[in-house]
């Protein structure tokens, strides 16, 4: 499948149309196209000529080259769409099976580390964006998508439009965070960086928003400055938000709503990293009678 805009093949265009018909997110479409393009590169011919054995060899190729389970499953998902939907030949995927992803616990910062991280951000915009991520539990993509009009100071909420799963929801707006947002708004307006009704966190060009990549670079730089040696990303602040709420005895179903999780099982993961709760549990060893 030709990847150049000037040379889109009929096959690739058909796949794009199939994804558009199903209203798949732009990011999903990009990943699916890349999965098929990389398979075609391995095959060295058009992917619609592939056999069951070709697909089996490709999965072995990915495994042998150290592809992570998450990336491997993503490739399989993209190819599955291509063969099942675009080619109507789902039987070709018979030998290509997803692999189990190892269960890992999320990295969580202490409250002191969060405070140091935010303070270490190099400018007010980044400090405020990190405060939003930790203070509300929003994903990085949801933080950069915020607009000034999404702040409702009367109801003390933030409106999240079309978050993950294309769902709207409301996030909490703590008083301290509202103060920080107002400070940032005044500074940004005075500097001409924020347009009326525009992005809450604009990029260098106020017409465009800050990107998730820029925000992740900012949090990595802040972690380095703050001397935090844990593996920190924007999502670490979301994990820390949920874990700290659980340690504050907030009902897990409330946390589920705040995070926008579809399943309670996803939120329940944080019970495994809430160390304050673990310290409160009395081991049965302590209850043994004295020998």
C-alpha positions as CSV (number, residue, x, y, z in Angstrom):
1,X,0.0,0.0,0.0
2,X,1.6,3.2,-1.2
3,X,2.0,5.6,1.8
4,X,2.5,8.8,-0.2
5,X,-0.4,11.3,-0.4
6,X,0.1,11.5,-4.2
7,X,0.0,7.8,-4.7
8,X,-2.8,6.3,-2.6
9,X,-3.7,3.0,-4.1
10,X,-7.3,2.0,-4.7
11,X,-6.8,-0.7,-2.0
12,X,-5.6,1.8,0.6
13,X,-8.4,4.2,-0.3
14,X,-10.9,1.4,0.2
15,X,-9.5,0.7,3.7
16,X,-9.6,4.4,4.5
17,X,-13.2,4.6,3.4
18,X,-14.1,1.5,5.5
19,X,-12.6,3.2,8.5
20,X,-14.4,6.5,7.8
21,X,-17.7,4.6,7.4
22,X,-17.2,3.3,10.9
23,X,-16.1,6.7,12.2
24,X,-12.9,5.3,13.7
25,X,-10.7,8.0,15.4
26,X,-8.0,9.6,13.3
27,X,-5.3,8.1,15.6
28,X,-6.8,4.6,15.1
29,X,-6.9,5.0,11.4
30,X,-3.3,6.1,11.4
31,X,-2.2,3.0,13.4
32,X,-4.2,0.6,11.2
33,X,-2.7,2.0,8.0
34,X,0.8,1.8,9.5
35,X,0.2,-1.8,10.5
36,X,-0.8,-2.8,6.9
37,X,2.0,-0.7,5.4
38,X,4.7,-2.4,7.6
39,X,3.2,-5.8,6.7
40,X,3.4,-5.0,3.0
41,X,7.1,-4.0,3.5
42,X,7.8,-7.4,5.0
43,X,5.9,-9.2,2.3
44,X,7.4,-7.1,-0.5
45,X,4.2,-7.2,-2.5
46,X,0.6,-6.1,-2.2
47,X,-0.9,-7.2,1.1
48,X,-4.1,-8.4,-0.6
49,X,-2.0,-11.3,-2.0
50,X,-1.0,-12.6,1.5
51,X,-1.7,-16.2,2.6
52,X,-2.3,-17.6,6.0
53,X,1.3,-18.7,6.1
54,X,2.5,-15.2,5.2
55,X,0.7,-13.8,8.2
56,X,2.0,-16.5,10.5
57,X,5.6,-15.8,9.3
58,X,5.0,-12.1,9.9
59,X,4.0,-12.7,13.5
60,X,7.1,-14.8,14.0
61,X,9.2,-12.0,12.4
62,X,7.8,-9.5,14.9
63,X,8.4,-11.7,17.9
64,X,12.0,-12.5,16.8
65,X,12.7,-8.8,16.4
66,X,11.7,-8.1,20.0
67,X,8.3,-6.4,19.3
68,X,6.6,-5.7,22.6
69,X,3.3,-7.5,23.3
70,X,1.4,-4.2,23.1
71,X,2.8,-3.3,19.7
72,X,2.4,-6.9,18.5
73,X,-1.3,-6.9,19.4
74,X,-1.8,-3.4,17.8
75,X,-0.3,-4.7,14.6
76,X,-2.6,-7.7,14.7
77,X,-5.7,-5.5,15.3
78,X,-4.8,-3.3,12.3
79,X,-4.3,-6.3,10.0
80,X,-7.5,-7.9,11.4
81,X,-9.5,-4.9,10.2
82,X,-7.8,-5.0,6.8
83,X,-8.4,-8.6,6.1
84,X,-11.8,-9.0,7.8
85,X,-13.5,-5.7,6.7
86,X,-11.7,-4.4,3.6
87,X,-10.9,-7.7,1.9
88,X,-13.7,-9.8,3.5
89,X,-11.1,-12.6,4.0
90,X,-11.0,-12.9,7.8
91,X,-10.1,-16.6,7.5
92,X,-6.6,-15.5,6.6
93,X,-6.0,-14.4,10.2
94,X,-6.5,-17.9,11.5
95,X,-2.8,-18.4,12.4
96,X,-2.3,-14.9,13.8
97,X,-3.3,-14.7,17.4
98,X,-2.9,-11.9,20.0
99,X,-0.5,-12.5,22.8
100,X,-0.9,-12.0,26.5
101,X,0.3,-8.6,27.8
102,X,2.2,-8.9,31.1
103,X,0.4,-7.4,34.1
104,X,2.4,-4.4,35.5
105,X,1.5,-2.0,38.2
106,X,1.5,1.7,37.4
107,X,4.1,4.1,38.7
108,X,2.7,6.3,41.4
109,X,4.3,9.4,42.9
110,X,4.1,10.5,46.5
111,X,2.3,13.7,47.3
112,X,5.7,15.3,48.0
113,X,7.0,14.2,44.6
114,X,3.9,15.6,42.8
115,X,4.4,19.0,44.5
116,X,8.1,19.0,43.5
117,X,7.3,17.9,40.0
118,X,4.8,20.7,39.4
119,X,7.1,23.3,41.0
120,X,9.9,22.2,38.7
121,X,8.0,22.8,35.5
122,X,9.9,25.5,33.5
123,X,7.0,27.9,33.0
124,X,3.5,28.8,34.3
125,X,1.7,27.2,31.4
126,X,3.4,23.8,32.0
127,X,2.9,24.2,35.8
128,X,-0.8,24.8,35.3
129,X,-1.2,22.0,32.8
130,X,0.5,19.5,35.2
131,X,-1.8,20.8,38.0
132,X,-4.8,20.1,35.9
133,X,-3.6,16.6,35.1
134,X,-3.0,15.7,38.8
135,X,-5.9,17.8,40.2
136,X,-8.5,16.2,37.9
137,X,-7.0,12.9,36.8
138,X,-7.4,13.9,33.1
139,X,-5.5,12.1,30.3
140,X,-2.8,14.2,28.5
141,X,-5.0,14.3,25.4
142,X,-7.9,15.6,27.5
143,X,-5.8,18.3,29.1
144,X,-4.5,19.7,25.8
145,X,-8.1,19.6,24.3
146,X,-9.5,21.9,27.0
147,X,-10.8,25.3,26.0
148,X,-11.5,28.3,28.2
149,X,-15.2,27.8,27.8
150,X,-14.9,24.3,29.4
151,X,-14.3,25.9,32.8
152,X,-17.5,26.2,34.8
153,X,-16.6,28.1,38.0
154,X,-20.2,28.1,39.2
155,X,-20.6,24.3,39.2
156,X,-16.8,23.8,39.9
157,X,-16.4,21.4,37.0
158,X,-14.4,21.0,33.8
159,X,-16.3,19.8,30.7
160,X,-14.5,17.1,28.8
161,X,-15.7,16.9,25.3
162,X,-15.3,13.6,23.4
163,X,-12.7,12.0,25.8
164,X,-11.5,8.4,25.3
165,X,-14.3,6.3,23.8
166,X,-15.8,9.5,22.3
167,X,-17.7,10.3,25.5
168,X,-18.4,13.6,27.1
169,X,-18.1,13.9,30.9
170,X,-17.4,16.3,33.7
171,X,-14.3,16.5,35.8
172,X,-13.9,18.0,39.3
173,X,-12.5,21.5,39.6
174,X,-10.9,22.0,43.0
175,X,-10.8,25.6,44.3
176,X,-7.0,25.6,44.3
177,X,-6.9,24.5,40.7
178,X,-9.4,27.2,39.8
179,X,-7.1,29.8,41.4
180,X,-4.2,28.5,39.3
181,X,-6.2,28.5,36.1
182,X,-7.3,32.1,36.7
183,X,-3.7,33.2,37.3
184,X,-2.6,31.4,34.1
185,X,-5.5,33.0,32.2
186,X,-4.6,36.5,33.3
187,X,-0.9,36.1,32.4
188,X,-1.6,34.4,29.1
189,X,-4.2,37.1,28.1
190,X,-1.8,39.9,29.0
191,X,0.9,38.3,26.8
192,X,-1.6,37.8,23.9
193,X,-1.2,34.0,24.1
194,X,-4.8,33.1,24.7
195,X,-7.6,33.8,22.3
196,X,-11.2,34.5,23.2
197,X,-12.9,31.1,23.5
198,X,-9.6,29.5,22.5
199,X,-7.4,26.7,23.8
200,X,-6.7,26.8,27.6
201,X,-3.2,25.7,26.8
202,X,-2.3,27.1,23.4
203,X,0.9,26.2,21.5
204,X,3.4,28.7,20.2
205,X,0.7,29.6,17.6
206,X,-2.4,30.4,19.8
207,X,-4.6,29.0,17.0
208,X,-3.2,25.6,17.8
209,X,-3.2,23.8,21.1
210,X,-0.3,22.4,23.1
211,X,0.4,18.9,21.9
212,X,0.6,15.8,24.1
213,X,4.2,15.3,22.9
214,X,5.1,18.7,24.1
215,X,3.4,18.1,27.4
216,X,5.2,14.8,27.9
217,X,8.5,16.5,27.2
218,X,7.7,19.1,29.8
219,X,6.9,16.5,32.5
220,X,10.1,14.6,31.7
221,X,12.2,17.8,32.0
222,X,10.4,18.6,35.3
223,X,11.1,15.2,36.7
224,X,14.7,15.5,35.9
225,X,14.9,19.0,37.5
226,X,13.0,17.8,40.6
227,X,15.4,14.8,41.0
228,X,12.7,12.2,40.7
229,X,14.2,9.0,39.5
230,X,10.9,7.1,38.8
231,X,9.7,6.6,35.3
232,X,7.4,9.6,35.0
233,X,5.0,10.5,32.2
234,X,1.7,12.6,32.1
235,X,-0.2,9.4,32.8
236,X,1.8,9.0,36.0
237,X,-0.1,12.1,37.3
238,X,-3.4,10.4,36.5
239,X,-2.3,7.2,38.3
240,X,-1.2,9.3,41.3
241,X,-4.6,11.2,41.3
242,X,-6.6,7.9,41.5
243,X,-4.3,6.3,44.1
244,X,-4.3,9.3,46.4
245,X,-8.1,9.6,46.2
246,X,-8.3,5.9,47.2
247,X,-6.0,6.4,50.1
248,X,-8.3,9.3,51.2
249,X,-11.1,6.7,51.4
250,X,-13.0,8.1,48.4
251,X,-15.5,5.5,47.1
252,X,-13.9,3.6,44.2
253,X,-17.1,4.0,42.2
254,X,-16.8,7.8,42.4
255,X,-13.1,7.5,41.3
256,X,-14.3,5.4,38.4
257,X,-16.6,8.2,37.2
258,X,-13.9,10.8,37.7
259,X,-11.5,8.8,35.6
260,X,-14.1,8.0,32.9
261,X,-13.5,4.3,33.2
262,X,-16.0,2.0,31.6
263,X,-15.3,-0.9,33.9
264,X,-14.9,-0.9,37.6
265,X,-12.2,-3.6,37.3
266,X,-9.9,-1.0,35.6
267,X,-10.2,1.4,38.5
268,X,-9.8,-1.4,41.0
269,X,-6.1,-1.7,39.9
270,X,-5.3,1.2,42.1
271,X,-6.1,-0.7,45.2
272,X,-2.9,-2.6,44.5
273,X,-0.7,0.5,44.7
274,X,-2.5,2.4,47.4
275,X,0.3,1.9,50.0
276,X,-1.5,3.8,52.8
277,X,-4.3,1.3,52.6
278,X,-1.8,-1.6,52.8
279,X,-0.2,-0.1,55.9
280,X,-3.6,0.0,57.7
281,X,-4.2,-3.7,57.2
282,X,-3.2,-5.8,60.3
283,X,-1.4,-9.0,59.3
284,X,-2.8,-12.2,60.9
285,X,0.8,-12.7,62.2
286,X,0.1,-9.9,64.6
287,X,-2.9,-11.7,66.0
288,X,-1.1,-14.9,66.9
289,X,-1.0,-15.7,70.6
290,X,2.3,-15.4,72.3
291,X,4.4,-18.6,72.2
